Amino acid sequence: MKLSDFDFDLPEGLIATRPARPRTSARMLLAEGDRISDRRVSDLTRILRPGDRLVLNNTKVLPARLFGTRQRGEAVAKVEITLLEPRAVGWRALAKPLRKVNVGEVIRFSDRLSATVAEKSEADLTLTFDLTGEDFDKALAEAGVMPLPPYIAAKRAADDQDRTDYQTVFARHTGAVAAPTASLHFDEDLLNALAAKGVEFTEVTLHVGAGTFLPVKVEDVKTHKMHAEWGRVTAAAADEINATKRAGGRVIPVGTTALRLIESAADETGVLHPWEGETGIFIYPGYRFRVTDALMTNFHLPKSTLVMLVSALMGEERIRAIYAHAIREGYRFFSYGDSSLLIPHPQG
């Protein structure tokens, strides 16, 4: 299984730099087995059935990109920081340029927020901030900006609108440095309309890390090592999903992050268990899905692990046809782009 098997040509103009407004007006490619139809996210109320369960990732994105300065005597240098993940003490972070900061130096981001460089490696560093808890959260919210994906950040800077656009309406638990972007298409009205139809919801938490944007660098994809991300499936969430399976309903994760988490928490018989920890699950063709019946997801980067995941769900040839249709019909790609609902084996 070669990396080139998951490559395709994507016109630059199809990369979305802003989301659809309203959120639910985004286009949605519906793939049911061999059938493809062009719909809208708002059509979910007519597509999903009573007893279906959507699994939502309720992680909350940090404004993890910070712009600060460090001072040595009279010399002042600008430093850009991207927080990656919390550690037992401090935060692992990227610095640009890394060479301009040394261990022990203080980087000041605002009147309220500064950090000391506790450790430094060739690739990243560890920062200890002068604030903790709610004080840290408030100061970070004031000083930081949303960490837009590199393919958007290359085209424009993050702004205040991204604080809303790049956050789901059900974000609750802070810790992600990238959004679970399939969930950005939902608003409260759609959630209420789906609930009124009998569609059920379960929330899980997977803190999406910056590693989600790392390219695959090996030609034999089976040798690729996934980045690890922290997640939690509560006992109540596991019970809800298991009850849906027993009742014959469909379990449909919204986004690859929710899918990877519930597949990590399921045993070989398909029973979900309470789970907490780091998952580095890598799903590629040949994987046997334990819990997932369908997936709502955006359109992904060529040669990415996420294209491999949807290929595992739908089949490689089918995904090639789905992506060819999406490109031909002008669907918008990536984090702020359009959606797809992938149902490998439609029922009824």
C-alpha positions in Angstrom: 0.0 0.0 0.0 1.8 3.1 -1.3 1.5 6.7 -0.4 0.9 7.6 -4.0 -2.3 5.5 -4.0 -3.9 8.3 -1.9 -2.8 11.2 -4.1 -5.0 13.4 -6.3 -4.8 16.7 -8.0 -6.7 19.5 -6.2 -7.2 22.9 -7.8 -5.9 25.6 -5.6 -9.2 27.5 -6.0 -11.1 24.8 -4.1 -9.3 25.4 -0.8 -11.8 27.3 1.4 -10.4 30.2 3.4 -13.8 31.2 5.0 -16.7 28.9 6.0 -20.2 29.0 4.5 -22.7 31.3 6.2 -25.0 30.2 7.7 -23.0 27.1 8.8 -25.8 24.7 7.6 -25.8 26.2 4.1 -22.6 24.4 3.3 -22.8 21.8 0.5 -22.8 18.1 1.5 -21.9 15.2 -0.7 -24.1 12.2 0.2 -22.5 8.9 -0.7 -24.7 5.9 0.0 -22.9 2.8 -1.2 -22.5 3.4 -4.9 -24.9 6.4 -5.1 -23.8 10.0 -4.9 -26.1 13.0 -4.5 -25.4 16.7 -4.0 -27.1 18.0 -0.9 -26.8 20.7 1.9 -25.9 20.2 5.5 -29.4 21.4 6.4 -30.7 18.3 4.6 -29.6 16.1 7.5 -33.1 16.5 8.9 -34.4 14.6 5.9 -31.5 12.1 5.6 -31.0 10.9 9.1 -33.5 8.6 10.8 -35.0 8.4 14.3 -32.7 6.3 16.4 -29.6 7.4 14.6 -26.9 8.7 16.9 -24.4 11.4 16.0 -21.2 11.3 18.0 -19.9 14.8 18.6 -16.4 15.9 19.7 -16.8 18.6 22.3 -13.2 19.7 22.5 -12.6 23.5 22.5 -9.9 25.1 20.5 -7.3 27.3 22.3 -6.3 30.6 20.8 -2.9 28.9 20.7 -0.9 31.2 18.5 0.9 34.0 20.4 3.1 36.8 19.3 5.6 38.0 21.8 9.0 39.6 22.5 12.1 38.6 24.4 14.6 41.1 25.6 18.4 40.8 26.1 19.7 44.1 27.4 18.6 46.7 24.8 18.0 44.0 22.1 14.4 43.0 21.6 13.4 40.1 19.3 9.9 39.2 18.1 8.9 35.5 18.7 5.9 33.7 17.4 4.7 30.8 19.6 2.2 28.0 18.8 1.1 26.0 21.8 1.0 22.3 21.1 0.0 20.4 24.3 0.0 20.8 28.1 2.7 18.9 30.0 2.9 18.0 33.7 4.6 21.4 34.1 4.1 24.0 31.4 3.3 23.7 27.7 5.1 22.1 24.8 5.2 24.7 22.0 6.8 25.7 18.7 8.8 28.9 18.4 9.5 30.9 15.3 12.4 31.6 15.1 13.5 29.0 17.7 17.1 30.2 17.7 16.1 33.5 19.2 15.1 32.1 22.6 17.2 30.4 25.2 16.3 28.4 28.4 15.6 30.8 31.2 14.5 33.7 29.1 11.1 35.3 29.4 8.8 35.9 26.5 6.2 38.6 27.0 2.9 38.4 25.1 0.8 41.1 26.8 0.7 43.2 30.0 -0.9 40.2 31.7 0.7 37.2 30.1 4.3 36.1 29.9 6.2 32.7 29.9 9.6 31.4 30.8 11.5 29.0 28.5 11.9 25.9 30.8 13.4 23.5 28.2 14.5 23.6 24.6 15.2 21.0 22.0 16.1 21.1 18.3 12.4 21.1 17.4 10.4 22.7 20.2 10.4 24.1 23.7 8.6 24.0 27.0 7.1 27.2 28.4 5.9 27.8 31.9 3.4 30.6 32.1 3.1 33.2 34.9 -0.6 32.5 35.2 -2.7 29.4 35.8 -6.3 28.3 35.8 -9.0 30.8 34.8 -6.5 33.7 34.9 -4.4 31.9 32.3 -7.5 31.1 30.2 -8.6 34.8 30.2 -5.2 36.2 29.4 -4.7 33.7 26.6 -8.1 34.5 25.2 -7.0 38.2 25.1 -3.5 37.7 23.7 -3.8 34.6 21.5 -5.3 34.1 18.0 -6.8 31.0 16.5 -4.3 28.5 15.1 -5.6 28.3 11.6 -4.4 25.3 9.5 -1.2 26.1 7.5 -3.1 26.0 4.2 -5.4 28.8 5.4 -2.7 30.7 7.3 -0.6 30.8 4.2 -3.4 32.8 2.4 -4.5 35.1 5.2 -4.0 36.0 8.9 -6.4 34.8 11.6 -8.8 37.5 12.7 -11.6 38.0 15.3 -14.2 36.3 13.0 -12.1 33.1 13.3 -12.7 33.0 17.1 -16.3 32.1 16.2 -15.9 30.4 12.9 -13.2 28.0 14.1 -15.1 26.8 17.2 -18.0 24.4 17.3 -21.3 25.5 19.0 -20.9 22.6 21.5 -17.2 23.2 22.4 -16.9 22.6 26.1 -13.5 21.2 27.1 -10.5 23.3 26.3 -7.4 21.6 25.0 -7.4 21.4 21.2 -5.1 23.3 18.8 -7.1 22.4 15.8 -10.9 22.2 15.4 -12.9 19.1 14.7 -13.9 20.7 11.5 -16.8 18.5 10.4 -18.7 19.8 13.5 -18.3 23.4 12.3 -21.3 22.9 10.1 -23.8 22.6 13.0 -25.7 25.4 14.7 -28.3 25.2 17.5 -31.3 25.3 15.1 -30.0 22.2 13.2 -29.2 20.3 16.4 -32.7 21.1 17.8 -34.4 20.1 14.5 -32.5 16.8 14.5 -33.4 16.1 18.1 -37.1 16.8 17.3 -36.9 14.1 14.6 -35.5 11.5 17.0 -31.8 11.7 16.2 -29.8 11.3 19.3 -26.4 12.8 20.3 -23.5 11.6 22.3 -20.5 13.9 23.2 -17.0 12.6 23.5 -13.7 14.6 23.9 -10.6 14.3 21.7 -8.2 17.2 21.9 -7.0 17.6 18.3 -3.2 18.3 18.2 -1.1 20.1 15.7 0.2 16.7 14.5 -3.1 16.3 12.5 -1.4 18.5 9.9 1.9 16.6 9.7 2.5 15.0 6.3 3.0 11.3 5.7 6.7 11.0 4.8 7.0 7.2 4.2 6.1 5.6 0.9 4.9 2.4 2.6 1.9 3.8 4.5 1.8 0.9 6.9 5.1 2.1 8.5 3.7 5.6 9.3 3.5 6.4 13.0 0.5 8.5 14.0 0.7 11.4 16.4 -1.0 10.7 19.8 -4.0 12.7 21.0 -5.7 12.7 24.4 -9.3 11.7 24.6 -12.1 10.6 26.9 -15.2 8.5 26.5 -17.3 8.6 29.6 -19.3 5.7 31.0 -22.5 7.5 30.0 -21.3 8.0 26.5 -20.3 4.4 26.1 -23.7 3.3 27.4 -25.6 5.5 24.9 -23.6 4.2 21.9 -24.0 0.6 23.0 -27.7 1.1 23.4 -28.0 2.5 19.9 -26.2 -0.5 18.5 -28.4 -2.9 20.4 -31.5 -1.2 19.1 -30.3 -1.3 15.5 -29.7 2.4 15.1 -26.7 3.8 13.3 -23.7 5.3 15.1 -22.4 8.2 13.0 -19.4 10.1 14.3 -19.2 13.7 13.2 -15.6 14.0 12.1 -12.6 11.7 11.9 -11.5 12.7 15.5 -14.8 11.4 17.0 -14.4 8.2 14.8 -10.9 7.5 15.9 -11.8 8.0 19.5 -14.8 5.6 19.6 -12.9 3.0 17.5 -10.1 3.2 20.1 -12.5 2.7 23.0 -14.3 -0.3 21.4 -13.4 -3.9 21.9 -13.2 -6.5 19.2 -16.9 -7.4 19.6 -17.9 -3.8 18.9 -18.8 -3.0 22.5 -17.7 0.5 23.7 -16.1 0.9 27.1 -15.3 4.0 29.2 -11.9 5.1 28.0 -9.4 7.9 28.8 -5.8 8.3 27.5 -3.8 8.9 24.4 -4.7 7.3 21.1 -2.5 6.9 18.1 -4.9 4.7 16.2 -4.1 4.7 12.5 -6.9 3.6 10.2 -6.2 2.6 6.6 -7.7 0.2 4.1 -8.1 -3.2 5.6 -9.2 -1.9 9.0 -12.4 -3.5 10.4 -14.6 -0.9 11.9 -16.0 -1.9 15.3 -18.6 0.8 16.0 -18.8 3.2 13.1 -21.7 2.8 10.7 -21.2 6.0 8.7 -19.2 9.2 8.9 -19.8 12.9 8.4 -16.5 14.6 7.4 -15.0 17.3 5.3 -12.8 16.8 2.3 -9.1 16.0 3.1 -5.6 16.7 2.0 -4.1 14.5 -0.7 -1.8 11.7 0.7 -3.1 12.4 4.2 -4.0 9.8 6.9 -7.5 11.1 6.8 -7.9 10.2 3.1 -6.6 6.7 4.1 -9.3 6.6 6.8 -12.2 7.4 4.5 -10.8 4.9 2.0 -10.9 2.3 4.7 -14.5 3.1 5.4 -15.8 3.4 1.8 -13.1 1.5 -0.3 -10.3 3.0 -2.2 -12.0 3.0 -5.6 -15.2 4.5 -4.2 -13.3 7.3 -2.4 -11.5 8.1 -5.7 -14.9 8.4 -7.4 -16.3 10.5 -4.6 -13.4 12.9 -4.6 -13.4 13.1 -8.4 -17.1 14.1 -8.2 -16.4 16.7 -5.5 -13.6 18.3 -7.5 -15.7 18.2 -10.7 -18.7 19.8 -9.0 -16.6 22.5 -7.2 -16.9 21.4 -3.6 -14.8 23.5 -1.2 -12.1 21.6 0.6 -10.4 21.3 4.0 -11.2 22.9 7.4 -13.6 25.6 6.2 -14.9 23.7 3.3 -17.9 21.6 2.5 -19.0 18.4 4.0 -19.7 14.8 3.1 -21.9 12.1 4.6 -20.3 8.7 3.9 -22.6 5.6 4.3 -20.8 2.5 3.2 -23.8 0.1 3.4 -27.1 2.0 3.2 -30.1 0.2 4.7 -33.7 0.1 3.6 
